[in-house]
Amino acid sequence: MNEVARLGHARIVLIEDDPESRASLQTLLEEEGAEVVAVADAEDGAEAAIAHLPDAVICDLDLPGMDGFYLIQRLRDHEIRGNLPPCVAIALTGHDGEEYHCAVSAKAFSIS
């Protein structure tokens, strides 16, 4: 019962602009058995997610050029247009203010 579930061969696209955080997260996920495509910016992340059709996307929300909210919306639009099952989307942020928590919660539960 104490055994931890491994990620197996889950395909994950990781989008994180901080090189140290990206390398740490990639190492952690790969040690758990995931196949990780790690990129530093939102445009490359959107392209990787569309090309690889991952099981999950882990995305920093505060990215230069395109925020993580827009990136995930772009991915969802692609999934809907292609009649594809949605992948898991996990948001990362270093922001700790209450206003940011409300924005994340509102986006997470909004219906398009």
Biopython code that builds the backbone (N, CA, C, O; Angstrom):
import numpy as np
from Bio.PDB.StructureBuilder import StructureBuilder

atoms = [
    (1, "MET", "N", (0.807, -1.207, 0.000)),
    (1, "MET", "CA", (0.000, 0.000, 0.000)),
    (1, "MET", "C", (0.847, 1.267, 0.000)),
    (1, "MET", "O", (0.341, 2.321, -0.387)),
    (2, "ASN", "N", (2.089, 1.217, 0.408)),
    (2, "ASN", "CA", (2.928, 2.402, 0.459)),
    (2, "ASN", "C", (3.612, 2.706, -0.860)),
    (2, "ASN", "O", (4.364, 3.675, -0.953)),
    (3, "GLU", "N", (3.366, 1.896, -1.882)),
    (3, "GLU", "CA", (4.015, 2.094, -3.158)),
    (3, "GLU", "C", (3.426, 3.315, -3.870)),
    (3, "GLU", "O", (2.209, 3.491, -3.917)),
    (4, "VAL", "N", (4.298, 4.146, -4.418)),
    (4, "VAL", "CA", (3.883, 5.356, -5.113)),
    (4, "VAL", "C", (3.606, 5.027, -6.573)),
    (4, "VAL", "O", (4.358, 4.278, -7.197)),
    (5, "ALA", "N", (2.538, 5.578, -7.113)),
    (5, "ALA", "CA", (2.225, 5.371, -8.527)),
    (5, "ALA", "C", (3.272, 6.077, -9.374)),
    (5, "ALA", "O", (3.589, 7.242, -9.132)),
    (6, "ARG", "N", (3.800, 5.385, -10.350)),
    (6, "ARG", "CA", (4.789, 5.947, -11.258)),
    (6, "ARG", "C", (4.074, 6.523, -12.475)),
    (6, "ARG", "O", (2.907, 6.222, -12.729)),
    (7, "LEU", "N", (4.778, 7.339, -13.204)),
    (7, "LEU", "CA", (4.190, 7.958, -14.385)),
    (7, "LEU", "C", (4.248, 7.065, -15.614)),
    (7, "LEU", "O", (3.686, 7.402, -16.656)),
    (8, "GLY", "N", (4.923, 5.929, -15.498)),
    (8, "GLY", "CA", (5.003, 5.031, -16.635)),
    (8, "GLY", "C", (5.645, 5.718, -17.816)),
    (8, "GLY", "O", (6.707, 6.327, -17.684)),
    (9, "HIS", "N", (5.023, 5.629, -18.944)),
    (9, "HIS", "CA", (5.548, 6.291, -20.136)),
    (9, "HIS", "C", (4.662, 7.460, -20.544)),
    (9, "HIS", "O", (4.468, 7.719, -21.731)),
    (10, "ALA", "N", (4.134, 8.151, -19.568)),
    (10, "ALA", "CA", (3.297, 9.311, -19.858)),
    (10, "ALA", "C", (4.101, 10.339, -20.649)),
    (10, "ALA", "O", (5.250, 10.636, -20.319)),
    (11, "ARG", "N", (3.485, 10.872, -21.687)),
    (11, "ARG", "CA", (4.114, 11.938, -22.471)),
    (11, "ARG", "C", (3.711, 13.268, -21.848)),
    (11, "ARG", "O", (2.526, 13.556, -21.684)),
    (12, "ILE", "N", (4.705, 14.068, -21.505)),
    (12, "ILE", "CA", (4.454, 15.357, -20.856)),
    (12, "ILE", "C", (5.205, 16.451, -21.593)),
    (12, "ILE", "O", (6.392, 16.311, -21.891)),
    (13, "VAL", "N", (4.505, 17.546, -21.886)),
    (13, "VAL", "CA", (5.159, 18.745, -22.389)),
    (13, "VAL", "C", (5.262, 19.709, -21.215)),
    (13, "VAL", "O", (4.257, 20.066, -20.599)),
    (14, "LEU", "N", (6.476, 20.121, -20.917)),
    (14, "LEU", "CA", (6.778, 21.023, -19.807)),
    (14, "LEU", "C", (7.196, 22.369, -20.383)),
    (14, "LEU", "O", (8.152, 22.445, -21.154)),
    (15, "ILE", "N", (6.482, 23.435, -20.009)),
    (15, "ILE", "CA", (6.806, 24.774, -20.481)),
    (15, "ILE", "C", (7.153, 25.627, -19.276)),
    (15, "ILE", "O", (6.289, 25.961, -18.465)),
    (16, "GLU", "N", (8.416, 25.974, -19.169)),
    (16, "GLU", "CA", (8.928, 26.743, -18.032)),
    (16, "GLU", "C", (10.086, 27.594, -18.527)),
    (16, "GLU", "O", (11.053, 27.065, -19.074)),
    (17, "ASP", "N", (10.000, 28.911, -18.341)),
    (17, "ASP", "CA", (11.050, 29.783, -18.854)),
    (17, "ASP", "C", (12.283, 29.861, -17.957)),
    (17, "ASP", "O", (13.353, 30.249, -18.425)),
    (18, "ASP", "N", (12.160, 29.507, -16.698)),
    (18, "ASP", "CA", (13.328, 29.520, -15.808)),
    (18, "ASP", "C", (14.141, 28.237, -16.026)),
    (18, "ASP", "O", (13.630, 27.143, -15.786)),
    (19, "PRO", "N", (15.397, 28.352, -16.475)),
    (19, "PRO", "CA", (16.181, 27.164, -16.821)),
    (19, "PRO", "C", (16.385, 26.183, -15.655)),
    (19, "PRO", "O", (16.342, 24.970, -15.857)),
    (20, "GLU", "N", (16.603, 26.691, -14.464)),
    (20, "GLU", "CA", (16.817, 25.802, -13.314)),
    (20, "GLU", "C", (15.540, 25.056, -12.948)),
    (20, "GLU", "O", (15.573, 23.854, -12.685)),
    (21, "SER", "N", (14.431, 25.757, -12.932)),
    (21, "SER", "CA", (13.151, 25.108, -12.624)),
    (21, "SER", "C", (12.803, 24.078, -13.688)),
    (21, "SER", "O", (12.351, 22.975, -13.379)),
    (22, "ARG", "N", (13.021, 24.458, -14.958)),
    (22, "ARG", "CA", (12.717, 23.539, -16.055)),
    (22, "ARG", "C", (13.559, 22.267, -15.940)),
    (22, "ARG", "O", (13.033, 21.163, -16.083)),
    (23, "ALA", "N", (14.866, 22.413, -15.682)),
    (23, "ALA", "CA", (15.750, 21.248, -15.575)),
    (23, "ALA", "C", (15.374, 20.377, -14.377)),
    (23, "ALA", "O", (15.385, 19.150, -14.473)),
    (24, "SER", "N", (15.043, 21.003, -13.260)),
    (24, "SER", "CA", (14.668, 20.241, -12.059)),
    (24, "SER", "C", (13.385, 19.454, -12.275)),
    (24, "SER", "O", (13.309, 18.270, -11.947)),
    (25, "LEU", "N", (12.373, 20.126, -12.834)),
    (25, "LEU", "CA", (11.098, 19.457, -13.091)),
    (25, "LEU", "C", (11.254, 18.341, -14.116)),
    (25, "LEU", "O", (10.671, 17.267, -13.963)),
    (26, "GLN", "N", (12.031, 18.589, -15.151)),
    (26, "GLN", "CA", (12.245, 17.562, -16.166)),
    (26, "GLN", "C", (12.909, 16.339, -15.557)),
    (26, "GLN", "O", (12.493, 15.212, -15.823)),
    (27, "THR", "N", (13.934, 16.548, -14.744)),
    (27, "THR", "CA", (14.625, 15.437, -14.094)),
    (27, "THR", "C", (13.676, 14.654, -13.203)),
    (27, "THR", "O", (13.645, 13.424, -13.251)),
    (28, "LEU", "N", (12.905, 15.359, -12.393)),
    (28, "LEU", "CA", (11.948, 14.711, -11.495)),
    (28, "LEU", "C", (10.939, 13.868, -12.263)),
    (28, "LEU", "O", (10.681, 12.721, -11.899)),
    (29, "LEU", "N", (10.373, 14.427, -13.316)),
    (29, "LEU", "CA", (9.370, 13.701, -14.107)),
    (29, "LEU", "C", (9.973, 12.498, -14.818)),
    (29, "LEU", "O", (9.353, 11.436, -14.871)),
    (30, "GLU", "N", (11.166, 12.653, -15.361)),
    (30, "GLU", "CA", (11.821, 11.542, -16.047)),
    (30, "GLU", "C", (12.215, 10.436, -15.078)),
    (30, "GLU", "O", (12.155, 9.258, -15.430)),
    (31, "GLU", "N", (12.616, 10.796, -13.871)),
    (31, "GLU", "CA", (12.928, 9.782, -12.857)),
    (31, "GLU", "C", (11.701, 8.964, -12.488)),
    (31, "GLU", "O", (11.824, 7.823, -12.043)),
    (32, "GLU", "N", (10.517, 9.541, -12.670)),
    (32, "GLU", "CA", (9.269, 8.831, -12.394)),
    (32, "GLU", "C", (8.753, 8.076, -13.615)),
    (32, "GLU", "O", (7.685, 7.467, -13.568)),
    (33, "GLY", "N", (9.517, 8.119, -14.711)),
    (33, "GLY", "CA", (9.188, 7.323, -15.881)),
    (33, "GLY", "C", (8.531, 8.060, -17.030)),
    (33, "GLY", "O", (8.205, 7.444, -18.045)),
    (34, "ALA", "N", (8.329, 9.361, -16.898)),
    (34, "ALA", "CA", (7.670, 10.118, -17.967)),
    (34, "ALA", "C", (8.633, 10.408, -19.111)),
    (34, "ALA", "O", (9.846, 10.505, -18.928)),
    (35, "GLU", "N", (8.051, 10.541, -20.291)),
    (35, "GLU", "CA", (8.781, 11.032, -21.457)),
    (35, "GLU", "C", (8.475, 12.524, -21.526)),
    (35, "GLU", "O", (7.322, 12.912, -21.713)),
    (36, "VAL", "N", (9.508, 13.367, -21.376)),
    (36, "VAL", "CA", (9.300, 14.803, -21.231)),
    (36, "VAL", "C", (9.899, 15.572, -22.402)),
    (36, "VAL", "O", (11.051, 15.364, -22.780)),
    (37, "VAL", "N", (9.092, 16.460, -22.963)),
    (37, "VAL", "CA", (9.570, 17.455, -23.911)),
    (37, "VAL", "C", (9.540, 18.771, -23.142)),
    (37, "VAL", "O", (8.468, 19.268, -22.797)),
    (38, "ALA", "N", (10.712, 19.332, -22.873)),
    (38, "ALA", "CA", (10.796, 20.558, -22.079)),
    (38, "ALA", "C", (11.209, 21.722, -22.969)),
    (38, "ALA", "O", (12.199, 21.645, -23.697)),
    (39, "VAL", "N", (10.437, 22.801, -22.900)),
    (39, "VAL", "CA", (10.712, 23.989, -23.694)),
    (39, "VAL", "C", (10.650, 25.229, -22.809)),
    (39, "VAL", "O", (10.086, 25.213, -21.715)),
    (40, "ALA", "N", (11.256, 26.318, -23.327)),
    (40, "ALA", "CA", (11.402, 27.516, -22.514)),
    (40, "ALA", "C", (10.368, 28.599, -22.775)),
    (40, "ALA", "O", (10.234, 29.518, -21.967)),
    (41, "ASP", "N", (9.631, 28.519, -23.881)),
    (41, "ASP", "CA", (8.680, 29.597, -24.141)),
    (41, "ASP", "C", (7.339, 29.053, -24.622)),
    (41, "ASP", "O", (7.214, 27.895, -25.020)),
    (42, "ALA", "N", (6.358, 29.921, -24.570)),
    (42, "ALA", "CA", (4.981, 29.512, -24.849)),
    (42, "ALA", "C", (4.769, 29.093, -26.294)),
    (42, "ALA", "O", (4.056, 28.123, -26.553)),
    (43, "GLU", "N", (5.370, 29.797, -27.235)),
    (43, "GLU", "CA", (5.175, 29.444, -28.643)),
    (43, "GLU", "C", (5.713, 28.040, -28.919)),
    (43, "GLU", "O", (5.039, 27.231, -29.557)),
    (44, "ASP", "N", (6.927, 27.748, -28.440)),
    (44, "ASP", "CA", (7.483, 26.397, -28.599)),
    (44, "ASP", "C", (6.641, 25.370, -27.843)),
    (44, "ASP", "O", (6.479, 24.235, -28.291)),
    (45, "GLY", "N", (6.108, 25.782, -26.692)),
    (45, "GLY", "CA", (5.267, 24.881, -25.907)),
    (45, "GLY", "C", (3.980, 24.533, -26.618)),
    (45, "GLY", "O", (3.563, 23.375, -26.618)),
    (46, "ALA", "N", (3.343, 25.525, -27.225)),
    (46, "ALA", "CA", (2.112, 25.272, -27.972)),
    (46, "ALA", "C", (2.395, 24.349, -29.152)),
    (46, "ALA", "O", (1.639, 23.410, -29.406)),
    (47, "GLU", "N", (3.480, 24.614, -29.870)),
    (47, "GLU", "CA", (3.840, 23.760, -31.007)),
    (47, "GLU", "C", (4.148, 22.333, -30.558)),
    (47, "GLU", "O", (3.736, 21.374, -31.212)),
    (48, "ALA", "N", (4.874, 22.188, -29.440)),
    (48, "ALA", "CA", (5.211, 20.853, -28.930)),
    (48, "ALA", "C", (3.962, 20.104, -28.497)),
    (48, "ALA", "O", (3.828, 18.910, -28.765)),
    (49, "ALA", "N", (3.049, 20.796, -27.829)),
    (49, "ALA", "CA", (1.817, 20.143, -27.368)),
    (49, "ALA", "C", (0.960, 19.698, -28.549)),
    (49, "ALA", "O", (0.371, 18.618, -28.516)),
    (50, "ILE", "N", (0.889, 20.516, -29.582)),
    (50, "ILE", "CA", (0.100, 20.161, -30.758)),
    (50, "ILE", "C", (0.763, 19.017, -31.523)),
    (50, "ILE", "O", (0.078, 18.126, -32.024)),
    (51, "ALA", "N", (2.082, 19.038, -31.613)),
    (51, "ALA", "CA", (2.815, 18.004, -32.362)),
    (51, "ALA", "C", (2.847, 16.660, -31.643)),
    (51, "ALA", "O", (2.724, 15.614, -32.281)),
    (52, "HIS", "N", (3.012, 16.678, -30.320)),
    (52, "HIS", "CA", (3.214, 15.439, -29.559)),
    (52, "HIS", "C", (1.937, 14.868, -28.950)),
    (52, "HIS", "O", (1.930, 13.717, -28.512)),
    (53, "LEU", "N", (0.856, 15.651, -28.914)),
    (53, "LEU", "CA", (-0.395, 15.215, -28.274)),
    (53, "LEU", "C", (-0.106, 14.509, -26.955)),
    (53, "LEU", "O", (-0.348, 13.309, -26.824)),
    (54, "PRO", "N", (0.416, 15.255, -25.974)),
    (54, "PRO", "CA", (0.840, 14.651, -24.713)),
    (54, "PRO", "C", (-0.327, 14.213, -23.839)),
    (54, "PRO", "O", (-1.481, 14.578, -24.065)),
    (55, "ASP", "N", (0.018, 13.413, -22.830)),
    (55, "ASP", "CA", (-0.958, 13.039, -21.812)),
    (55, "ASP", "C", (-1.207, 14.214, -20.878)),
    (55, "ASP", "O", (-2.296, 14.360, -20.323)),
    (56, "ALA", "N", (-0.171, 15.064, -20.708)),
    (56, "ALA", "CA", (-0.283, 16.220, -19.814)),
    (56, "ALA", "C", (0.621, 17.350, -20.298)),
    (56, "ALA", "O", (1.674, 17.126, -20.894)),
    (57, "VAL", "N", (0.171, 18.565, -20.021)),
    (57, "VAL", "CA", (0.969, 19.765, -20.234)),
    (57, "VAL", "C", (1.137, 20.412, -18.874)),
    (57, "VAL", "O", (0.163, 20.657, -18.162)),
    (58, "ILE", "N", (2.386, 20.687, -18.523)),
    (58, "ILE", "CA", (2.684, 21.410, -17.289)),
    (58, "ILE", "C", (3.242, 22.751, -17.725)),
    (58, "ILE", "O", (4.272, 22.816, -18.396)),
    (59, "CYS", "N", (2.564, 23.814, -17.345)),
    (59, "CYS", "CA", (2.862, 25.121, -17.913)),
    (59, "CYS", "C", (2.975, 26.201, -16.849)),
    (59, "CYS", "O", (2.092, 26.362, -16.007)),
    (60, "ASP", "N", (4.073, 26.935, -16.905)),
    (60, "ASP", "CA", (4.212, 28.146, -16.106)),
    (60, "ASP", "C", (3.177, 29.133, -16.633)),
    (60, "ASP", "O", (2.982, 29.227, -17.844)),
    (61, "LEU", "N", (2.521, 29.855, -15.764)),
    (61, "LEU", "CA", (1.509, 30.806, -16.216)),
    (61, "LEU", "C", (2.097, 32.150, -16.617)),
    (61, "LEU", "O", (1.506, 32.873, -17.419)),
    (62, "ASP", "N", (3.243, 32.484, -16.071)),
    (62, "ASP", "CA", (3.851, 33.787, -16.321)),
    (62, "ASP", "C", (5.007, 33.621, -17.307)),
    (62, "ASP", "O", (6.177, 33.606, -16.922)),
    (63, "LEU", "N", (4.653, 33.498, -18.584)),
    (63, "LEU", "CA", (5.644, 33.303, -19.638)),
    (63, "LEU", "C", (5.755, 34.572, -20.477)),
    (63, "LEU", "O", (4.771, 35.290, -20.653)),
    (64, "PRO", "N", (6.940, 34.847, -20.991)),
    (64, "PRO", "CA", (7.070, 36.009, -21.872)),
    (64, "PRO", "C", (6.381, 35.757, -23.223)),
    (64, "PRO", "O", (6.427, 34.646, -23.751)),
    (65, "GLY", "N", (5.762, 36.771, -23.757)),
    (65, "GLY", "CA", (5.157, 36.672, -25.076)),
    (65, "GLY", "C", (3.729, 36.160, -25.092)),
    (65, "GLY", "O", (2.875, 36.739, -25.764)),
    (66, "MET", "N", (3.458, 35.103, -24.376)),
    (66, "MET", "CA", (2.115, 34.504, -24.332)),
    (66, "MET", "C", (1.972, 33.877, -22.950)),
    (66, "MET", "O", (2.800, 33.055, -22.558)),
    (67, "ASP", "N", (0.942, 34.250, -22.214)),
    (67, "ASP", "CA", (0.819, 33.650, -20.884)),
    (67, "ASP", "C", (0.295, 32.224, -20.968)),
    (67, "ASP", "O", (-0.234, 31.801, -21.997)),
    (68, "GLY", "N", (0.447, 31.501, -19.889)),
    (68, "GLY", "CA", (0.032, 30.109, -19.833)),
    (68, "GLY", "C", (-1.458, 29.907, -20.051)),
    (68, "GLY", "O", (-1.868, 28.880, -20.590)),
    (69, "PHE", "N", (-2.279, 30.876, -19.638)),
    (69, "PHE", "CA", (-3.719, 30.773, -19.859)),
    (69, "PHE", "C", (-4.026, 30.700, -21.359)),
    (69, "PHE", "O", (-4.801, 29.857, -21.810)),
    (70, "TYR", "N", (-3.399, 31.602, -22.115)),
    (70, "TYR", "CA", (-3.638, 31.628, -23.559)),
    (70, "TYR", "C", (-3.101, 30.364, -24.219)),
    (70, "TYR", "O", (-3.729, 29.821, -25.127)),
    (71, "LEU", "N", (-1.943, 29.895, -23.766)),
    (71, "LEU", "CA", (-1.363, 28.673, -24.317)),
    (71, "LEU", "C", (-2.320, 27.496, -24.140)),
    (71, "LEU", "O", (-2.553, 26.739, -25.083)),
    (72, "ILE", "N", (-2.868, 27.340, -22.951)),
    (72, "ILE", "CA", (-3.796, 26.233, -22.687)),
    (72, "ILE", "C", (-5.065, 26.400, -23.520)),
    (72, "ILE", "O", (-5.603, 25.415, -24.027)),
    (73, "GLN", "N", (-5.548, 27.632, -23.667)),
    (73, "GLN", "CA", (-6.724, 27.861, -24.504)),
    (73, "GLN", "C", (-6.442, 27.475, -25.949)),
    (73, "GLN", "O", (-7.298, 26.897, -26.619)),
    (74, "ARG", "N", (-5.259, 27.789, -26.422)),
    (74, "ARG", "CA", (-4.876, 27.407, -27.779)),
    (74, "ARG", "C", (-4.854, 25.896, -27.951)),
    (74, "ARG", "O", (-5.301, 25.366, -28.968)),
    (75, "LEU", "N", (-4.329, 25.214, -26.945)),
    (75, "LEU", "CA", (-4.305, 23.752, -26.968)),
    (75, "LEU", "C", (-5.732, 23.196, -26.964)),
    (75, "LEU", "O", (-6.039, 22.279, -27.726)),
    (76, "ARG", "N", (-6.599, 23.741, -26.119)),
    (76, "ARG", "CA", (-7.983, 23.280, -26.060)),
    (76, "ARG", "C", (-8.699, 23.500, -27.396)),
    (76, "ARG", "O", (-9.464, 22.647, -27.846)),
    (77, "ASP", "N", (-8.445, 24.642, -28.019)),
    (77, "ASP", "CA", (-9.046, 24.903, -29.331)),
    (77, "ASP", "C", (-8.604, 23.852, -30.344)),
    (77, "ASP", "O", (-9.418, 23.367, -31.130)),
    (78, "HIS", "N", (-7.331, 23.501, -30.332)),
    (78, "HIS", "CA", (-6.798, 22.474, -31.235)),
    (78, "HIS", "C", (-7.473, 21.124, -30.972)),
    (78, "HIS", "O", (-7.847, 20.412, -31.904)),
    (79, "GLU", "N", (-7.622, 20.785, -29.689)),
    (79, "GLU", "CA", (-8.262, 19.511, -29.329)),
    (79, "GLU", "C", (-9.709, 19.478, -29.808)),
    (79, "GLU", "O", (-10.165, 18.466, -30.339)),
    (80, "ILE", "N", (-10.429, 20.573, -29.625)),
    (80, "ILE", "CA", (-11.830, 20.630, -30.035)),
    (80, "ILE", "C", (-11.943, 20.530, -31.552)),
    (80, "ILE", "O", (-12.748, 19.752, -32.064)),
    (81, "ARG", "N", (-11.140, 21.315, -32.277)),
    (81, "ARG", "CA", (-11.189, 21.284, -33.750)),
    (81, "ARG", "C", (-10.829, 19.912, -34.296)),
    (81, "ARG", "O", (-11.384, 19.479, -35.306)),
    (82, "GLY", "N", (-9.894, 19.219, -33.628)),
    (82, "GLY", "CA", (-9.463, 17.904, -34.098)),
    (82, "GLY", "C", (-10.243, 16.758, -33.498)),
    (82, "GLY", "O", (-9.938, 15.595, -33.761)),
    (83, "ASN", "N", (-11.264, 17.073, -32.683)),
    (83, "ASN", "CA", (-12.050, 16.048, -32.002)),
    (83, "ASN", "C", (-11.139, 15.105, -31.209)),
    (83, "ASN", "O", (-11.312, 13.886, -31.227)),
    (84, "LEU", "N", (-10.167, 15.700, -30.514)),
    (84, "LEU", "CA", (-9.194, 14.953, -29.722)),
    (84, "LEU", "C", (-9.571, 14.986, -28.245)),
    (84, "LEU", "O", (-10.179, 15.954, -27.786)),
    (85, "PRO", "N", (-9.224, 13.956, -27.505)),
    (85, "PRO", "CA", (-9.485, 14.004, -26.060)),
    (85, "PRO", "C", (-8.586, 15.055, -25.410)),
    (85, "PRO", "O", (-7.435, 15.212, -25.816)),
    (86, "PRO", "N", (-9.086, 15.769, -24.419)),
    (86, "PRO", "CA", (-8.259, 16.792, -23.770)),
    (86, "PRO", "C", (-7.159, 16.167, -22.917)),
    (86, "PRO", "O", (-7.371, 15.168, -22.230)),
    (87, "CYS", "N", (-5.989, 16.780, -22.979)),
    (87, "CYS", "CA", (-4.910, 16.328, -22.102)),
    (87, "CYS", "C", (-5.064, 17.024, -20.748)),
    (87, "CYS", "O", (-5.781, 18.016, -20.623)),
    (88, "VAL", "N", (-4.394, 16.496, -19.763)),
    (88, "VAL", "CA", (-4.372, 17.121, -18.446)),
    (88, "VAL", "C", (-3.542, 18.398, -18.554)),
    (88, "VAL", "O", (-2.470, 18.387, -19.160)),
    (89, "ALA", "N", (-4.017, 19.484, -17.981)),
    (89, "ALA", "CA", (-3.278, 20.748, -17.968)),
    (89, "ALA", "C", (-3.001, 21.124, -16.517)),
    (89, "ALA", "O", (-3.918, 21.245, -15.704)),
    (90, "ILE", "N", (-1.721, 21.306, -16.209)),
    (90, "ILE", "CA", (-1.299, 21.659, -14.852)),
    (90, "ILE", "C", (-0.621, 23.018, -14.915)),
    (90, "ILE", "O", (0.330, 23.210, -15.673)),
    (91, "ALA", "N", (-1.110, 23.960, -14.118)),
    (91, "ALA", "CA", (-0.570, 25.312, -14.100)),
    (91, "ALA", "C", (0.448, 25.455, -12.976)),
    (91, "ALA", "O", (0.242, 24.979, -11.860)),
    (92, "LEU", "N", (1.552, 26.126, -13.300)),
    (92, "LEU", "CA", (2.568, 26.449, -12.306)),
    (92, "LEU", "C", (2.686, 27.962, -12.199)),
    (92, "LEU", "O", (2.609, 28.671, -13.202)),
    (93, "THR", "N", (2.871, 28.442, -10.998)),
    (93, "THR", "CA", (3.137, 29.867, -10.834)),
    (93, "THR", "C", (3.902, 30.098, -9.541)),
    (93, "THR", "O", (3.733, 29.379, -8.556)),
    (94, "GLY", "N", (4.737, 31.110, -9.573)),
    (94, "GLY", "CA", (5.450, 31.525, -8.373)),
    (94, "GLY", "C", (4.716, 32.638, -7.654)),
    (94, "GLY", "O", (5.141, 33.069, -6.583)),
    (95, "HIS", "N", (3.612, 33.113, -8.232)),
    (95, "HIS", "CA", (2.833, 34.192, -7.617)),
    (95, "HIS", "C", (2.052, 33.640, -6.431)),
    (95, "HIS", "O", (1.500, 32.541, -6.487)),
    (96, "ASP", "N", (2.018, 34.423, -5.362)),
    (96, "ASP", "CA", (1.307, 33.947, -4.181)),
    (96, "ASP", "C", (0.213, 34.903, -3.713)),
    (96, "ASP", "O", (-0.388, 34.676, -2.662)),
    (97, "GLY", "N", (-0.052, 35.947, -4.455)),
    (97, "GLY", "CA", (-1.075, 36.903, -4.058)),
    (97, "GLY", "C", (-2.476, 36.334, -4.229)),
    (97, "GLY", "O", (-2.720, 35.514, -5.114)),
    (98, "GLU", "N", (-3.387, 36.772, -3.381)),
    (98, "GLU", "CA", (-4.772, 36.305, -3.415)),
    (98, "GLU", "C", (-5.420, 36.583, -4.770)),
    (98, "GLU", "O", (-6.192, 35.762, -5.266)),
    (99, "GLU", "N", (-5.113, 37.732, -5.370)),
    (99, "GLU", "CA", (-5.717, 38.070, -6.659)),
    (99, "GLU", "C", (-5.297, 37.081, -7.742)),
    (99, "GLU", "O", (-6.067, 36.814, -8.664)),
    (100, "TYR", "N", (-4.107, 36.543, -7.645)),
    (100, "TYR", "CA", (-3.654, 35.571, -8.637)),
    (100, "TYR", "C", (-4.356, 34.231, -8.432)),
    (100, "TYR", "O", (-4.698, 33.559, -9.405)),
    (101, "HIS", "N", (-4.575, 33.834, -7.173)),
    (101, "HIS", "CA", (-5.304, 32.595, -6.892)),
    (101, "HIS", "C", (-6.720, 32.671, -7.458)),
    (101, "HIS", "O", (-7.229, 31.692, -8.004)),
    (102, "CYS", "N", (-7.351, 33.830, -7.327)),
    (102, "CYS", "CA", (-8.703, 33.992, -7.855)),
    (102, "CYS", "C", (-8.702, 33.898, -9.372)),
    (102, "CYS", "O", (-9.606, 33.294, -9.950)),
    (103, "ALA", "N", (-7.709, 34.482, -10.029)),
    (103, "ALA", "CA", (-7.620, 34.427, -11.492)),
    (103, "ALA", "C", (-7.431, 32.997, -11.954)),
    (103, "ALA", "O", (-8.063, 32.576, -12.923)),
    (104, "VAL", "N", (-6.574, 32.240, -11.283)),
    (104, "VAL", "CA", (-6.334, 30.843, -11.650)),
    (104, "VAL", "C", (-7.608, 30.034, -11.453)),
    (104, "VAL", "O", (-7.975, 29.242, -12.321)),
    (105, "SER", "N", (-8.282, 30.221, -10.335)),
    (105, "SER", "CA", (-9.520, 29.482, -10.065)),
    (105, "SER", "C", (-10.598, 29.832, -11.080)),
    (105, "SER", "O", (-11.301, 28.944, -11.563)),
    (106, "ALA", "N", (-10.738, 31.103, -11.409)),
    (106, "ALA", "CA", (-11.763, 31.506, -12.368)),
    (106, "ALA", "C", (-11.497, 30.911, -13.738)),
    (106, "ALA", "O", (-12.424, 30.441, -14.399)),
    (107, "LYS", "N", (-10.246, 30.925, -14.174)),
    (107, "LYS", "CA", (-9.908, 30.354, -15.478)),
    (107, "LYS", "C", (-10.088, 28.845, -15.465)),
    (107, "LYS", "O", (-10.562, 28.272, -16.446)),
    (108, "ALA", "N", (-9.721, 28.199, -14.379)),
    (108, "ALA", "CA", (-9.782, 26.751, -14.293)),
    (108, "ALA", "C", (-11.214, 26.240, -14.402)),
    (108, "ALA", "O", (-11.450, 25.158, -14.939)),
    (109, "PHE", "N", (-12.160, 27.009, -13.896)),
    (109, "PHE", "CA", (-13.538, 26.540, -13.869)),
    (109, "PHE", "C", (-14.429, 27.218, -14.908)),
    (109, "PHE", "O", (-15.636, 26.979, -14.936)),
    (110, "SER", "N", (-13.846, 28.060, -15.760)),
    (110, "SER", "CA", (-14.690, 28.696, -16.775)),
    (110, "SER", "C", (-15.004, 27.714, -17.885)),
    (110, "SER", "O", (-14.220, 26.813, -18.184)),
    (111, "ILE", "N", (-16.147, 27.902, -18.478)),
    (111, "ILE", "CA", (-16.586, 27.041, -19.577)),
    (111, "ILE", "C", (-16.658, 27.911, -20.827)),
    (111, "ILE", "O", (-17.311, 28.954, -20.847)),
    (112, "SER", "N", (-15.972, 27.454, -21.863)),
    (112, "SER", "CA", (-15.971, 28.225, -23.123)),
    (112, "SER", "C", (-17.132, 27.803, -23.992)),
    (112, "SER", "O", (-17.305, 28.332, -25.090)),
]
sb = StructureBuilder()
sb.init_structure("model")
sb.init_model(0)
sb.init_chain("A")
sb.init_seg("    ")
for serial, (resi, resn, name, xyz) in enumerate(atoms, 1):
    if name == "N":
        sb.init_residue(resn, " ", resi, " ")
    sb.init_atom(name, np.array(xyz, "f"), 0.0, 1.0, " ", f" {name:<3s}", serial, name[0])
structure = sb.get_structure()
